[in-house]
Amino acid sequence: MNHSNDDFLAGIGVVQLATESCPDVARKAVDIAGQMALQLGAEVFVDHHFETGSTFVSRGKQRLTEDLAAWFESDPHRFVLAADSKLAQQLPDTRVVLLKTSEHASEAVLFAESGLADLLGDPERAPIIPSGSYGAGTVAYALLAALTSVVAMQRRFGSSDQATVDATGSLAWVNWKAAAAGALGKDIHRQGDAAEWPVIACRDGYAALVYQERDWPNVVAMVGDERLQDDQFATFAGRAAARSKYMDIIREWANGLTKAEINAAFLNFDIPAAAVLEAEDLIKDPLLLHRDAFATVPVAMADQGLTPRLAHRVVSRATEPVIASRQNPALPLAGVRVLDLGIITAGAGVSALLADLGAEVVKVESHTYPDPFRSWAGQAVSPLFKCNNRNKFAIALDLKDAGDRTKMLELVKSADVVVENFRRGVLERLGLGYDTLRATNPAIMLASISGQGLSGPGCGSSSFGSTLEASSGFSAHVSYDEGAPYITGRNVNYPDQTVVLYAAAVITAALSGDTRGMQLDISQRDVAVFLAGEEIEHTSVGLHIPPQDNGIAVQTSDQIWVAFLPPEGFGQILSDTSLEDWCKHLTATELIQKLREVGTGAAIVRSGSAMYANFIAQDTGVFAQSPDGAMVKGFPFQFARHPMSIRLNSPEVGEHTKRFCT
């Protein structure tokens, strides 16, 4: 694999700052973001609140030994990542990214207040707070997108801004589907074993059974049990009525297979399902090894171990010089034209964030094959489509038609970026592969966003966000004590959302550089794998250290779930009473107050509607309205001087064809 993916921030200096009162989760988020900036070529410095050394987040960083003001002012290409927004008064008002958290913030608080915890686990049991660093990691991706944006302002226009990331808000932004449902009075909640896509046991672990209606015949063929051919299972309605019967048959089949065998079966029958992988599986995974997804580094007490690389690869690079901008606008991507071939969430979400950052985004569809999200769940115009497609223009071209393909290539001549997330090979079969685009415009950037990358064993197999939750290791961190994992189903699709932040960050960084012309291979799965870096490093050298425990959720006397991490010595407070019994005699307000008195952050587990109402009331910009009044996804961060805004409604199919194609 090509590793010329580490220079987009070359020549940039970044310093990480924190305070004594900064919560651990905020420091961790800034540390992860700084590590990503380092791998993108930046020189990264830290103050005394951060470690330097050979661990996943600290490797390669330097201690800042000179005066901060002198360091910052001596070079216009130096930037600040601050883990505490209280530092704002001590810092310049440009080239700075601030992280805003409460003093009681923690992984448990982030997942509770963002509503994500309400979607994880069994409805008859407590919500689950994932182990590991997925809350901090999600915030880190938002920080990276904010950082590359202020870098782009400085590089492209010689001016910059201050950006703020709200920690809880960035997770709520990821949970926009729950907000959209809640805004309509249709809250979605965790579904557990009753979920459309269940997790089933196999011989050495678990597998997420993800499939669409069209895949049912392949499921029957894969299992090879005549009982599944019964007429009662022939239709969706019939299977819904007899769910326990057919699931018992599938579970019986899965129990006899290993994770490797069940993955091979899913691949052979083109079913978008996957075994639930853990760190020990990931470091041996054939596709990740093909992608050279891990670097060899000194780890802990070992000379050599493995650490994850960033989630993108530069497949080809034309290194065309950039023509200097003729304007000095407010937003970092002003003057950039993006042709959006993205659909559903990943591709369309990336181009939406690029539009928010000032790019002119032209969505390309056809009347015969519009973005499937337009009519999601049988609605004429889905609220989910509006969330990912506001701030865009739209044209109608049938890319299978030679004449329309010629029009598309004419647009490529004036474009800077093409974003696509088709299944592998579709763009080439349409005659619009990277070689063709580059022949038309040597400076074009093709951002190919896929589930598992552009090459390698099984890369082209069908997958959804929940498939990737299982295959990336995320689901292995979402379980009760007995270990059965959970996926989010259609409700979140975690890798679909985090890749939007990461891909937008990498594209923005690349657009701010001195050269253009490349194909970016961005893997959704790898975005999630990266956040298991500490566990992967430990596992690779035989250290079986459990991932960070982030707490529990308990129900209070007023029937409210509250999430928190019990502090050390908490058993002395409980005396002979169990934690659950103690909490049942307190209201949510009383419990949160008592926990804060002993220095532990706690928060109510919000539903989608409560989460949405809270962020709307605070006017954070995480959720917003389009000009026509529709509830839409807002912004994962915001600028101080020139804030992003929702300028355009989501367009109709082909609404602007005449504007761009005549």
C-alpha positions as CSV (number, residue, x, y, z in Angstrom):
1,M,0.0,0.0,0.0
2,N,1.0,3.6,-0.6
3,H,1.8,5.5,2.6
4,S,2.3,9.0,1.0
5,N,-0.7,9.9,3.3
6,D,1.3,11.5,6.0
7,D,2.2,14.9,4.6
8,F,-1.1,16.9,4.3
9,L,-0.1,18.9,7.4
10,A,3.6,19.1,6.7
11,G,5.0,22.4,7.8
12,I,2.4,22.8,10.5
13,G,3.1,23.1,14.2
14,V,0.4,22.1,16.7
15,V,0.6,22.5,20.5
16,Q,-1.8,20.7,22.9
17,L,-2.8,22.7,26.0
18,A,-4.9,21.7,29.0
19,T,-5.6,22.9,32.6
20,E,-5.4,21.1,36.0
21,S,-9.2,21.0,36.2
22,C,-9.6,19.6,32.7
23,P,-11.6,16.3,32.7
24,D,-9.7,13.2,31.6
25,V,-12.0,12.6,28.6
26,A,-11.1,16.1,27.3
27,R,-7.4,15.5,27.6
28,K,-7.8,12.1,25.9
29,A,-9.8,13.6,23.0
30,V,-7.1,16.3,22.4
31,D,-4.4,13.6,22.7
32,I,-6.0,11.5,20.0
33,A,-6.6,14.5,17.7
34,G,-3.0,15.5,18.1
35,Q,-1.8,12.0,17.3
36,M,-3.8,12.1,14.0
37,A,-2.3,15.5,13.2
38,L,1.1,14.0,13.8
39,Q,0.4,11.2,11.4
40,L,-0.7,13.7,8.9
41,G,2.7,15.3,9.0
42,A,2.4,18.0,11.6
43,E,5.0,18.7,14.3
44,V,3.1,18.2,17.6
45,F,4.1,19.7,21.0
46,V,2.4,19.2,24.4
47,D,2.4,21.2,27.6
48,H,3.0,19.5,31.0
49,H,-0.6,18.3,31.3
50,F,0.2,15.7,28.6
51,E,2.7,12.8,28.4
52,T,5.3,12.2,25.8
53,G,6.6,8.6,25.2
54,S,5.8,5.4,23.4
55,T,2.1,5.0,24.0
56,F,-0.6,5.2,21.3
57,V,-1.5,8.8,21.9
58,S,1.8,10.2,23.0
59,R,4.2,8.6,20.5
60,G,6.2,11.1,18.5
61,K,5.1,14.3,20.4
62,Q,7.5,16.8,21.9
63,R,7.4,18.8,25.1
64,L,7.0,22.5,24.5
65,T,10.0,24.1,26.2
66,E,9.8,27.7,25.0
67,D,7.4,30.4,25.8
68,L,4.0,29.7,24.3
69,A,3.3,33.2,23.0
70,A,6.8,33.4,21.4
71,W,6.4,29.9,19.8
72,F,2.9,30.8,18.4
73,E,3.8,34.2,17.1
74,S,7.1,33.2,15.4
75,D,5.4,31.3,12.6
76,P,1.9,31.8,11.1
77,H,1.6,28.1,10.5
78,R,1.4,27.2,14.2
79,F,-1.9,26.2,15.8
80,V,-3.3,25.4,19.2
81,L,-5.5,22.5,20.4
82,A,-6.9,23.4,23.8
83,A,-8.6,20.8,26.0
84,D,-10.3,23.5,28.1
85,S,-12.3,26.4,26.7
86,K,-11.4,28.4,29.8
87,L,-8.0,28.9,28.1
88,A,-9.7,31.1,25.5
89,Q,-9.0,34.3,27.4
90,Q,-5.2,33.5,27.4
91,L,-5.0,32.6,23.7
92,P,-5.2,34.5,20.4
93,D,-8.5,34.6,18.6
94,T,-7.2,32.9,15.5
95,R,-5.5,29.6,14.7
96,V,-7.0,28.0,17.8
97,V,-9.3,25.1,18.3
98,L,-11.1,25.0,21.7
99,L,-12.8,22.0,23.3
100,K,-15.8,22.8,25.4
101,T,-16.7,20.3,28.2
102,S,-18.3,20.4,31.6
103,E,-16.0,19.9,34.6
104,H,-17.9,16.6,35.2
105,A,-17.5,15.3,31.7
106,S,-16.7,11.6,31.2
107,E,-17.3,8.8,28.7
108,A,-20.5,8.0,30.6
109,V,-21.7,11.6,30.6
110,L,-21.0,12.0,26.8
111,F,-22.9,8.9,25.9
112,A,-25.8,9.7,28.2
113,E,-26.3,13.4,27.3
114,S,-25.9,12.7,23.6
115,G,-28.6,10.1,23.6
116,L,-26.3,7.4,22.3
117,A,-26.5,5.3,25.5
118,D,-30.3,5.1,25.0
119,L,-29.7,3.1,21.8
120,L,-27.2,0.6,23.2
121,G,-28.3,-2.6,24.9
122,D,-31.5,-4.4,25.8
123,P,-34.7,-2.4,26.4
124,E,-35.5,-4.5,29.5
125,R,-32.1,-3.7,31.0
126,A,-29.8,-0.7,31.6
127,P,-28.3,1.3,28.7
128,I,-24.7,0.4,28.0
129,I,-21.8,2.7,28.2
130,P,-19.1,1.3,25.7
131,S,-15.7,0.5,27.2
132,G,-12.6,2.0,25.5
133,S,-12.3,5.5,24.2
134,Y,-15.1,5.9,21.7
135,G,-16.5,9.0,23.3
136,A,-13.2,10.7,23.3
137,G,-12.4,9.3,19.9
138,T,-15.5,10.8,18.4
139,V,-14.7,14.2,19.9
140,A,-11.1,13.8,18.5
141,Y,-12.5,13.4,14.9
142,A,-14.5,16.6,15.4
143,L,-11.4,18.3,16.7
144,L,-9.4,17.1,13.7
145,A,-12.0,18.5,11.3
146,A,-12.0,21.8,13.1
147,L,-8.1,21.9,13.1
148,T,-7.8,21.2,9.4
149,S,-10.4,23.9,8.7
150,V,-8.5,26.6,10.5
151,V,-5.3,25.4,8.8
152,A,-7.1,25.7,5.5
153,M,-8.1,29.3,6.2
154,Q,-4.5,30.2,7.0
155,R,-2.9,28.4,4.1
156,R,-5.4,29.4,1.5
157,F,-6.2,33.0,2.5
158,G,-3.7,34.1,5.0
159,S,-6.3,34.6,7.6
160,S,-7.8,32.3,10.3
161,D,-10.4,31.9,12.9
162,Q,-11.1,30.3,16.3
163,A,-13.1,27.1,16.3
164,T,-14.9,25.5,19.2
165,V,-16.0,21.9,19.5
166,D,-18.7,21.1,22.1
167,A,-17.7,17.6,23.3
168,T,-21.3,16.4,24.0
169,G,-22.5,18.2,21.0
170,S,-20.2,16.3,18.6
171,L,-21.6,13.0,19.9
172,A,-25.1,14.4,19.6
173,W,-24.3,15.4,16.0
174,V,-23.3,11.8,15.3
175,N,-26.7,10.8,16.8
176,W,-28.6,12.9,14.4
177,K,-31.0,10.1,13.4
178,A,-32.3,9.9,16.9
179,A,-32.7,13.7,16.9
180,A,-34.6,13.7,13.6
181,A,-37.0,11.0,14.9
182,G,-37.4,12.7,18.3
183,A,-38.1,16.1,16.6
184,L,-41.1,14.3,14.9
185,G,-42.3,12.7,18.2
186,K,-41.1,9.3,17.1
187,D,-38.4,8.4,19.6
188,I,-36.2,5.4,18.8
189,H,-34.7,3.3,21.6
190,R,-32.4,0.3,22.1
191,Q,-34.0,-2.8,20.7
192,G,-31.8,-5.6,22.1
193,D,-32.6,-9.1,20.9
194,A,-35.7,-7.9,19.1
195,A,-33.7,-5.7,16.7
196,E,-34.1,-6.3,13.0
197,W,-30.4,-7.1,12.9
198,P,-29.6,-9.3,15.9
199,V,-26.3,-10.5,17.3
200,I,-26.0,-14.3,17.4
201,A,-23.6,-16.6,19.1
202,C,-21.1,-18.8,17.2
203,R,-18.6,-21.3,18.4
204,D,-15.9,-18.9,19.5
205,G,-17.8,-15.6,19.8
206,Y,-20.6,-13.7,18.1
207,A,-21.7,-12.4,14.8
208,A,-24.0,-9.5,13.7
209,L,-26.6,-10.9,11.3
210,V,-27.1,-7.8,9.0
211,Y,-29.1,-8.3,5.9
212,Q,-31.7,-6.6,3.7
213,E,-35.0,-8.0,2.4
214,R,-33.4,-8.8,-0.9
215,D,-30.7,-10.9,0.9
216,W,-33.2,-13.4,2.4
217,P,-32.8,-16.0,-0.4
218,N,-29.0,-15.9,0.1
219,V,-29.5,-16.3,3.9
220,V,-31.6,-19.5,3.2
221,A,-29.0,-20.8,0.8
222,M,-26.1,-20.1,3.2
223,V,-27.8,-21.8,6.2
224,G,-28.8,-24.7,4.0
225,D,-31.6,-25.9,6.2
226,E,-34.8,-27.0,4.4
227,R,-37.0,-25.7,7.3
228,L,-36.2,-22.1,6.2
229,Q,-37.9,-22.8,2.9
230,D,-41.2,-23.1,4.6
231,D,-43.9,-20.8,3.1
232,Q,-44.3,-19.0,6.5
233,F,-40.8,-17.5,6.0
234,A,-41.3,-16.5,2.3
235,T,-42.4,-12.9,3.0
236,F,-41.2,-10.1,5.4
237,A,-44.6,-10.1,7.1
238,G,-44.4,-13.9,7.5
239,R,-40.9,-13.8,9.0
240,A,-41.9,-11.0,11.4
241,A,-44.8,-13.2,12.7
242,A,-42.5,-16.2,13.1
243,R,-39.3,-14.5,14.0
244,S,-38.4,-16.8,16.9
245,K,-38.9,-19.9,14.7
246,Y,-36.5,-18.9,11.9
247,M,-34.0,-17.3,14.3
248,D,-33.8,-20.6,16.2
249,I,-32.8,-22.3,13.0
250,I,-30.2,-19.7,12.1
251,R,-28.8,-19.7,15.7
252,E,-28.5,-23.5,15.5
253,W,-26.5,-23.1,12.3
254,A,-24.2,-20.4,13.7
255,N,-23.4,-22.3,16.9
256,G,-21.4,-24.9,14.9
257,L,-19.2,-22.3,13.2
258,T,-16.2,-20.2,14.2
259,K,-16.0,-16.5,13.6
260,A,-13.6,-17.1,10.7
261,E,-16.0,-19.7,9.2
262,I,-19.1,-17.6,9.6
263,N,-17.3,-14.6,8.0
264,A,-16.3,-16.8,5.0
265,A,-20.0,-17.8,4.7
266,F,-21.2,-14.2,4.7
267,L,-18.6,-13.4,2.1
268,N,-19.4,-16.3,-0.2
269,F,-23.1,-15.6,-0.2
270,D,-22.7,-11.8,-0.4
271,I,-24.6,-11.1,2.9
272,P,-23.7,-7.8,4.6
273,A,-23.0,-9.4,8.0
274,A,-19.9,-9.9,10.0
275,A,-18.4,-11.6,13.0
276,V,-17.9,-9.5,16.0
277,L,-14.1,-9.1,16.1
278,E,-11.8,-8.2,19.0
279,A,-8.3,-6.8,19.0
280,E,-6.7,-10.2,18.7
281,D,-8.8,-10.8,15.5
282,L,-8.1,-7.4,14.1
283,I,-4.3,-7.7,14.1
284,K,-4.6,-11.0,12.1
285,D,-7.4,-9.8,9.8
286,P,-6.4,-10.5,6.1
287,L,-8.0,-7.3,4.7
288,L,-6.4,-5.1,7.4
289,L,-3.1,-6.7,6.8
290,H,-3.5,-6.2,3.0
291,R,-4.2,-2.5,3.7
292,D,-1.0,-2.4,5.9
293,A,-3.3,-1.0,8.6
294,F,-0.8,-1.3,11.4
295,A,2.7,0.1,11.8
296,T,5.4,-1.6,13.8
297,V,6.5,0.5,16.8
298,P,8.0,0.0,20.3
299,V,5.2,-0.9,22.6
300,A,5.2,-1.0,26.4
301,M,8.0,-3.4,27.5
302,A,8.4,-4.9,24.0
303,D,10.7,-3.9,21.3
304,Q,8.1,-4.2,18.6
305,G,4.3,-4.1,18.6
306,L,1.5,-2.9,16.3
307,T,-0.3,0.4,16.2
308,P,-3.1,1.4,13.8
309,R,-2.4,3.8,10.9
310,L,-4.8,6.5,9.9
311,A,-7.9,5.3,7.9
312,H,-7.0,6.7,4.4
313,R,-4.6,5.9,1.7
314,V,-3.4,8.0,-1.2
315,V,-3.9,5.5,-4.1
316,S,-2.5,7.8,-6.8
317,R,-1.1,11.3,-6.9
318,A,-0.7,13.7,-9.8
319,T,0.9,16.6,-7.8
320,E,-0.6,19.4,-9.8
321,P,0.3,22.8,-8.5
322,V,-2.5,24.8,-6.8
323,I,-3.6,28.1,-8.4
324,A,-3.7,30.7,-5.7
325,S,-7.1,31.9,-4.6
326,R,-8.3,35.2,-6.0
327,Q,-10.5,36.0,-3.0
328,N,-10.4,36.2,0.8
329,P,-13.7,34.8,1.9
330,A,-14.9,33.9,5.4
331,L,-15.1,30.1,5.2
332,P,-12.2,27.8,4.6
333,L,-13.4,26.0,1.5
334,A,-14.9,29.0,-0.3
335,G,-14.1,28.8,-4.0
336,V,-13.9,25.0,-4.0
337,R,-16.3,23.0,-6.2
338,V,-17.4,19.5,-5.1
339,L,-19.2,17.0,-7.3
340,D,-21.2,14.8,-5.0
341,L,-21.9,11.3,-6.1
342,G,-22.4,10.3,-2.4
343,I,-25.6,8.5,-1.3
344,I,-27.3,7.6,2.0
345,T,-25.0,8.7,4.9
346,A,-21.3,8.4,4.4
347,G,-20.7,10.0,1.0
348,A,-23.6,12.5,1.2
349,G,-22.7,13.4,4.8
350,V,-19.0,14.2,3.9
351,S,-20.1,16.5,1.0
352,A,-22.6,18.2,3.3
353,L,-19.9,19.1,5.8
354,L,-17.7,20.3,2.9
355,A,-20.6,22.5,1.9
356,D,-20.9,23.9,5.4
357,L,-17.2,24.8,5.2
358,G,-18.0,27.0,2.2
359,A,-17.6,24.6,-0.8
360,E,-20.0,24.7,-3.7
361,V,-21.4,21.2,-3.7
362,V,-23.3,19.9,-6.7
363,K,-25.2,16.6,-6.0
364,V,-25.3,14.4,-9.1
365,E,-28.3,11.9,-9.3
366,S,-30.6,10.7,-12.0
367,H,-34.4,10.6,-12.1
368,T,-34.2,6.8,-12.4
369,Y,-31.7,6.4,-9.6
370,P,-32.0,9.2,-7.0
371,D,-30.3,9.0,-3.6
372,P,-32.2,6.2,-1.8
373,F,-32.4,8.4,1.3
374,R,-34.9,10.6,-0.5
375,S,-37.7,8.1,0.1
376,W,-36.3,6.3,3.1
377,A,-38.8,4.3,5.1
378,G,-41.5,5.0,2.5
379,Q,-41.6,8.8,3.0
380,A,-42.0,11.1,0.0
381,V,-39.1,13.3,1.2
382,S,-37.3,11.8,4.1
383,P,-36.2,14.0,7.0
384,L,-33.0,11.9,6.9
385,F,-32.3,13.0,3.4
386,K,-32.8,16.7,4.3
387,C,-30.2,16.3,7.1
388,N,-27.4,15.2,4.8
389,N,-28.2,17.3,1.7
390,R,-29.0,20.9,2.8
391,N,-26.5,23.5,1.5
392,K,-26.3,21.6,-1.8
393,F,-27.2,22.2,-5.4
394,A,-28.5,19.2,-7.5
395,I,-28.3,18.1,-11.1
396,A,-29.8,15.1,-12.9
397,L,-27.5,13.1,-15.1
398,D,-27.8,9.5,-16.2
399,L,-24.2,8.4,-15.9
400,K,-24.9,5.3,-18.0
401,D,-25.8,7.6,-20.9
402,A,-22.9,8.7,-23.1
403,G,-24.2,12.2,-23.5
404,D,-24.8,12.7,-19.8
405,R,-21.4,11.2,-19.0
406,T,-19.8,13.8,-21.3
407,K,-21.7,16.5,-19.4
408,M,-20.3,15.1,-16.2
409,L,-16.8,15.2,-17.5
410,E,-17.3,18.8,-18.5
411,L,-18.2,19.6,-14.9
412,V,-15.1,17.7,-13.7
413,K,-12.9,20.2,-15.6
414,S,-14.1,23.0,-13.3
415,A,-14.3,20.9,-10.1
416,D,-11.8,20.4,-7.3
417,V,-13.2,17.2,-5.7
418,V,-15.4,14.3,-6.6
419,V,-16.9,12.5,-3.6
420,E,-18.3,8.9,-4.1
421,N,-19.3,6.0,-1.9
422,F,-20.6,3.5,-4.5
423,R,-19.8,-0.2,-4.2
424,R,-16.3,-1.0,-5.5
425,G,-16.1,-1.1,-9.3
426,V,-19.3,0.9,-10.0
427,L,-17.4,4.2,-10.9
428,E,-15.1,2.3,-13.3
429,R,-18.0,0.5,-15.0
430,L,-19.6,3.9,-15.6
431,G,-16.4,5.0,-17.3
432,L,-15.7,7.6,-14.6
433,G,-12.8,6.0,-12.7
434,Y,-9.9,8.0,-11.4
435,D,-7.8,7.6,-14.6
436,T,-10.6,9.1,-16.7
437,L,-11.2,11.9,-14.2
438,R,-7.5,12.7,-14.1
439,A,-7.2,12.7,-17.9
440,T,-10.0,15.3,-17.9
441,N,-8.6,17.4,-15.0
442,P,-5.2,16.5,-13.7
443,A,-5.8,18.5,-10.5
444,I,-9.0,16.6,-9.6
445,M,-9.3,14.9,-6.2
446,L,-11.4,11.7,-6.1
447,A,-12.4,10.9,-2.5
448,S,-13.6,7.3,-2.5
449,I,-15.3,6.5,0.7
450,S,-16.1,2.8,1.3
451,G,-16.9,0.3,4.0
452,Q,-13.5,-1.4,3.9
453,G,-11.2,0.2,1.3
454,L,-10.6,-0.1,-2.4
455,S,-8.5,-3.3,-2.5
456,G,-7.9,-6.5,-0.5
457,P,-9.7,-9.8,0.3
458,G,-13.4,-9.1,0.7
459,C,-13.2,-5.3,0.4
460,G,-16.0,-5.2,-2.2
461,S,-18.4,-7.3,-0.1
462,S,-21.7,-5.7,1.0
463,S,-21.6,-3.8,4.3
464,F,-23.6,-1.4,6.3
465,G,-22.6,0.7,9.3
466,S,-23.7,-2.0,11.7
467,T,-21.6,-4.6,9.8
468,L,-18.6,-2.4,10.3
469,E,-19.4,-1.9,14.0
470,A,-18.9,-5.7,14.3
471,S,-15.9,-6.1,12.1
472,S,-14.0,-3.0,13.5
473,G,-14.1,-4.1,17.1
474,F,-16.6,-1.4,18.2
475,S,-19.4,-3.9,19.0
476,A,-17.0,-6.0,21.2
477,H,-16.9,-3.0,23.5
478,V,-20.8,-2.7,23.8
479,S,-21.9,-5.5,26.2
480,Y,-23.1,-6.3,29.7
481,D,-20.8,-8.2,32.1
482,E,-21.6,-11.6,30.6
483,G,-20.1,-10.5,27.3
484,A,-22.9,-10.7,24.6
485,P,-22.3,-7.7,22.3
486,Y,-24.8,-5.3,20.7
487,I,-24.9,-3.3,17.5
488,T,-26.9,-0.1,16.9
489,G,-28.9,-1.4,13.9
490,R,-30.2,1.3,11.7
491,N,-30.4,3.7,14.6
492,V,-26.8,5.0,14.5
493,N,-24.4,3.1,12.3
494,Y,-21.5,4.5,14.2
495,P,-18.8,4.1,11.5
496,D,-21.0,5.8,8.9
497,Q,-21.1,9.0,11.1
498,T,-17.5,9.2,12.3
499,V,-16.1,8.7,8.7
500,V,-17.9,12.0,7.8
501,L,-15.8,13.9,10.3
502,Y,-12.6,12.1,9.4
503,A,-13.0,12.2,5.6
504,A,-14.0,15.9,5.7
505,A,-10.9,16.6,7.8
506,V,-8.5,14.7,5.4
507,I,-10.1,16.3,2.3
508,T,-9.8,19.8,3.8
509,A,-6.2,19.2,4.8
510,A,-5.4,18.0,1.3
511,L,-7.1,20.9,-0.4
512,S,-5.1,23.3,1.7
513,G,-1.8,21.9,0.5
514,D,0.5,23.1,-2.3
515,T,-0.5,20.3,-4.8
516,R,-3.6,18.7,-6.0
517,G,-4.6,15.7,-8.0
518,M,-5.0,12.4,-6.1
519,Q,-7.4,9.6,-5.3
520,L,-8.1,9.2,-1.6
521,D,-9.1,5.7,-0.4
522,I,-11.0,6.2,2.9
523,S,-12.2,3.2,4.9
524,Q,-15.1,3.5,7.3
525,R,-14.0,0.4,9.1
526,D,-10.5,1.7,9.6
527,V,-11.9,4.9,11.1
528,A,-13.4,2.8,13.9
529,V,-10.3,0.5,14.2
530,F,-8.1,3.4,14.8
531,L,-9.9,4.2,18.1
532,A,-8.9,0.8,19.5
533,G,-5.3,1.8,19.2
534,E,-4.3,1.2,22.9
535,E,-5.9,-2.2,23.0
536,I,-4.4,-3.2,19.7
537,E,-0.9,-2.2,20.9
538,H,-1.3,-4.2,24.1
539,T,-2.7,-7.2,22.4
540,S,0.0,-7.2,19.7
541,V,2.7,-7.8,22.5
542,G,0.7,-10.3,24.5
543,L,-0.6,-7.9,27.2
544,H,-4.2,-8.6,27.8
545,I,-5.2,-5.4,29.5
546,P,-9.0,-4.9,29.6
547,P,-10.2,-1.8,27.8
548,Q,-11.1,1.2,29.9
549,D,-14.3,0.7,31.9
550,N,-16.5,3.8,31.5
551,G,-19.3,3.0,34.0
552,I,-22.9,1.9,34.2
553,A,-26.4,3.2,34.1
554,V,-28.8,2.8,37.0
555,Q,-32.5,3.5,37.4
556,T,-33.6,6.0,40.1
557,S,-36.8,6.3,42.2
558,D,-38.4,8.5,39.5
559,Q,-37.7,5.8,36.8
560,I,-34.9,7.7,35.1
561,W,-31.7,6.1,33.9
562,V,-28.5,7.9,35.2
563,A,-25.0,7.0,33.8
564,F,-21.8,7.4,35.7
565,L,-18.5,5.7,36.6
566,P,-18.5,4.7,40.3
567,P,-15.4,6.3,42.0
568,E,-12.9,4.3,43.9
569,G,-14.0,3.6,47.5
570,F,-17.6,4.1,46.5
571,G,-18.4,0.8,48.3
572,Q,-17.8,2.5,51.7
573,I,-20.6,5.0,50.9
574,L,-23.0,2.1,50.1
575,S,-22.2,0.1,53.2
576,D,-24.2,-3.1,53.0
577,T,-26.6,-1.8,50.3
578,S,-26.2,-2.8,46.6
579,L,-25.6,0.0,44.2
580,E,-28.9,-0.6,42.4
581,D,-30.9,-0.6,45.7
582,W,-29.2,2.6,46.9
583,C,-30.0,4.4,43.6
584,K,-33.6,3.3,43.7
585,H,-34.2,5.4,46.8
586,L,-32.9,8.6,45.2
587,T,-34.3,10.8,42.4
588,A,-32.2,11.4,39.4
589,T,-31.4,14.9,40.6
590,E,-30.4,13.7,44.1
591,L,-28.2,10.9,42.7
592,I,-26.4,13.3,40.3
593,Q,-25.8,15.7,43.2
594,K,-24.5,13.1,45.5
595,L,-22.1,11.7,42.9
596,R,-20.8,15.2,42.1
597,E,-20.1,15.7,45.8
598,V,-17.7,12.8,45.6
599,G,-16.1,14.1,42.4
600,T,-17.9,11.9,39.9
601,G,-19.7,13.1,36.8
602,A,-23.1,11.7,36.1
603,A,-25.9,12.5,33.7
604,I,-29.4,11.5,32.8
605,V,-29.6,9.1,29.8
606,R,-31.5,11.3,27.3
607,S,-33.9,10.0,24.7
608,G,-33.5,11.4,21.1
609,S,-36.3,14.0,21.7
610,A,-34.9,15.1,25.0
611,M,-31.4,15.4,23.5
612,Y,-32.7,17.3,20.5
613,A,-34.7,19.7,22.7
614,N,-31.7,20.4,24.9
615,F,-29.4,21.3,22.1
616,I,-32.1,23.5,20.4
617,A,-32.7,25.3,23.7
618,Q,-29.0,26.0,24.1
619,D,-28.8,27.2,20.5
620,T,-25.5,25.4,20.0
621,G,-25.9,24.9,16.2
622,V,-25.5,21.1,16.5
623,F,-29.1,21.0,15.0
624,A,-30.6,23.7,12.9
625,Q,-33.4,24.6,10.5
626,S,-33.0,25.0,6.8
627,P,-34.6,28.1,5.1
628,D,-37.8,26.1,4.6
629,G,-38.1,25.3,8.3
630,A,-37.0,21.7,8.1
631,M,-35.1,20.2,11.1
632,V,-31.6,19.4,9.8
633,K,-28.2,18.4,11.0
634,G,-26.1,21.4,12.1
635,F,-22.4,21.6,12.7
636,P,-20.0,19.5,14.8
637,F,-17.9,22.6,15.5
638,Q,-18.3,26.3,14.9
639,F,-16.2,29.3,14.1
640,A,-16.1,32.5,16.2
641,R,-15.7,35.2,13.6
642,H,-17.5,33.7,10.6
643,P,-19.9,31.0,11.7
644,M,-21.2,28.3,9.4
645,S,-24.9,28.5,8.4
646,I,-27.6,26.6,6.6
647,R,-27.9,28.6,3.4
648,L,-29.8,26.2,1.1
649,N,-32.7,23.8,1.4
650,S,-32.1,20.2,0.4
651,P,-32.7,20.3,-3.4
652,E,-35.1,18.4,-5.6
653,V,-33.7,15.9,-8.1
654,G,-32.2,17.9,-10.9
655,E,-33.3,21.3,-9.5
656,H,-30.2,23.1,-10.7
657,T,-29.4,21.1,-13.9
658,K,-29.9,24.1,-16.2
659,R,-27.6,26.3,-14.0
660,F,-24.7,23.9,-14.2
661,C,-25.2,21.9,-17.5
662,T,-26.0,24.6,-20.1
